[in-house]
Amino acid sequence: MDSVIAIFSQLGADSSLLYQFVIFVITFILGKLLFFNHLQNVLETRTAKTVGLEDSAEAKFEEINKMSKEYKEKISQATKEARTNLDTQKTEIIKKEEARYRGIESEVNSQVDEERKKVAEDINDKKEQILNEAEGLASNLVNQLTRG
C-alpha cells in the first residue's frame, strides 16, 4: 500500500483524490443513467432495425425464390398439360377426319366403279349395235360391189 501512496504523491495527488474519485463515480452513474443507457438503447434499436431487417430481407428473398420456383413448376406443368391436351385433341381430330376421308373416298370409289360399269355397259351396247349394223352394212357393200 505504501508503494501506491508513493506513486500518488509523485504524481502530485493529495487528499482531494478521494473527492475526485467520488465525483467521478457520481458523474459516471448519472451519465450512465441519463446518457449511456439511452445511447445503448439507440444502438441496439439501430442494430435490430438494420441487421434484423437484413435477416428479414433474406427470409423474404428465400420466400420469393421459393414462390418463384413454385410458379415456374406450375407454369411448366400447365404447359405440359396444355401440350398433352393439344396433342390428344389433334390426334382425335386427325383420326376423325381420316375416317371421314376414308368414308368419302369409299363412296367416291363406289360411284366411280358404278360409272365404269355403266360406261362399260354403254360401250358393250354400242359395240353390239355397231356389230349388228356391220352385218347389214357389209351385205349392202357386197351388194353394191357385185352390182356395180
C-alpha positions in Angstrom: 0.0 0.0 0.0 2.9 2.3 0.7 4.0 1.9 -2.9 0.6 3.1 -4.1 0.7 6.1 -1.8 4.2 6.8 -3.0 3.1 6.7 -6.7 0.2 9.0 -6.0 2.4 11.5 -4.1 4.9 11.5 -7.0 2.0 12.3 -9.4 1.0 15.2 -7.1 -2.2 13.6 -5.8 -3.3 14.7 -2.4 -6.3 14.1 -0.1 -8.6 15.5 -2.8 -8.1 12.3 -4.8 -10.9 10.6 -2.8 -13.3 13.6 -3.5 -12.3 13.5 -7.2 -12.9 9.7 -7.3 -16.4 10.1 -5.6 -17.3 12.9 -8.1 -16.1 10.8 -11.0 -18.2 7.8 -9.8 -21.3 10.0 -9.3 -20.8 11.6 -12.7 -20.4 8.2 -14.3 -23.6 6.9 -12.7 -25.5 10.0 -13.7 -24.0 9.8 -17.2 -24.9 6.1 -17.5 -28.5 6.7 -16.3 -29.0 9.8 -18.4 -26.8 9.2 -21.5 -25.2 5.8 -21.8 -28.3 3.7 -21.3 -30.2 5.8 -23.9 -27.2 5.6 -26.3 -27.1 1.8 -25.8 -30.8 1.6 -26.4 -30.4 3.6 -29.6 -27.5 1.4 -30.8 -29.4 -1.8 -30.1 -32.5 -0.5 -31.8 -30.4 0.6 -34.8 -28.7 -2.8 -35.0 -32.1 -4.6 -34.7 -33.6 -2.5 -37.4 -30.6 -2.8 -39.8 -29.3 -6.3 -39.2 -32.7 -7.6 -38.2 -34.2 -6.2 -41.4 -31.3 -7.7 -43.3 -32.2 -11.1 -41.9 -35.9 -10.4 -42.6 -35.0 -9.4 -46.2 -33.0 -12.6 -46.6 -36.0 -14.6 -45.4 -38.3 -12.6 -47.8 -35.9 -13.4 -50.7 -35.9 -17.0 -49.8 -39.7 -17.0 -49.7 -39.7 -15.1 -53.1 -37.3 -17.7 -54.6 -39.5 -20.5 -53.3 -42.6 -18.9 -54.7 -40.8 -18.3 -58.0 -39.8 -21.9 -58.2 -43.4 -23.0 -57.4 -44.7 -20.6 -60.1 -42.2 -21.9 -62.7 -43.2 -25.5 -61.8 -46.9 -24.7 -62.1 -46.3 -22.9 -65.4 -44.2 -25.9 -66.7 -46.9 -28.3 -65.5 -49.7 -26.3 -67.1 -47.7 -26.1 -70.3 -47.2 -29.8 -70.4 -50.9 -30.4 -69.7 -51.9 -28.0 -72.4 -49.5 -29.6 -74.9 -50.8 -33.1 -73.9 -54.4 -31.9 -74.3 -53.5 -30.3 -77.6 -51.8 -33.4 -78.9 -54.7 -35.6 -77.8 -57.3 -33.3 -79.4 -55.1 -33.1 -82.6 -54.9 -36.9 -82.7 -58.6 -37.3 -82.2 -59.3 -34.7 -84.9 -56.9 -36.4 -87.3 -58.5 -39.8 -86.7 -62.0 -38.4 -87.1 -61.1 -36.6 -90.3 -59.2 -39.5 -91.7 -62.2 -41.8 -91.0 -64.4 -39.2 -92.7 -61.9 -39.0 -95.6 -61.9 -42.8 -95.9 -65.7 -42.9 -95.9 -66.0 -40.3 -98.6 -63.2 -42.0 -100.6 -65.0 -45.3 -100.5 -68.3 -43.5 -101.6 -66.4 -41.8 -104.5 -64.7 -45.1 -105.4 -68.1 -46.9 -105.4 -69.6 -44.1 -107.6 -66.6 -44.4 -110.0 -67.0 -48.2 -110.1 -70.7 -47.8 -110.9 -70.0 -45.2 -113.6 -67.3 -47.5 -115.1 -69.9 -50.3 -115.1 -72.4 -48.0 -116.8 -69.8 -46.8 -119.3 -68.7 -50.4 -120.0 -72.3 -51.5 -120.5 -72.8 -48.5 -122.8 -69.7 -49.4 -124.7 -70.8 -53.0 -125.0 -74.3 -51.9 -126.2 -72.8 -49.6 -128.8 -70.4 -52.4 -129.8 -73.3 -54.8 -130.3 -75.2 -52.2 -132.2 -72.2 -51.5 -134.4 -71.6 -55.2 -134.9 -75.3 -55.7 -135.7 -75.2 -52.8 -138.2 -71.9 -54.0 -139.5 -73.6 -57.2 -141.0 -76.2 -55.1 -142.7 -73.6 -52.6 -144.0 -71.3 -55.4 -145.1 -74.1 -57.1 -147.0 -75.0 -53.6 -148.5 -71.4 -53.2 -149.6 -71.2 -56.6 -151.1 -74.4 -56.0 -153.0 -73.2 -52.7 -154.4 -69.8 -54.2 -155.4 -71.5 -57.1 -157.0 -73.8 -54.8 -158.9 -71.5 -52.4 -159.8 
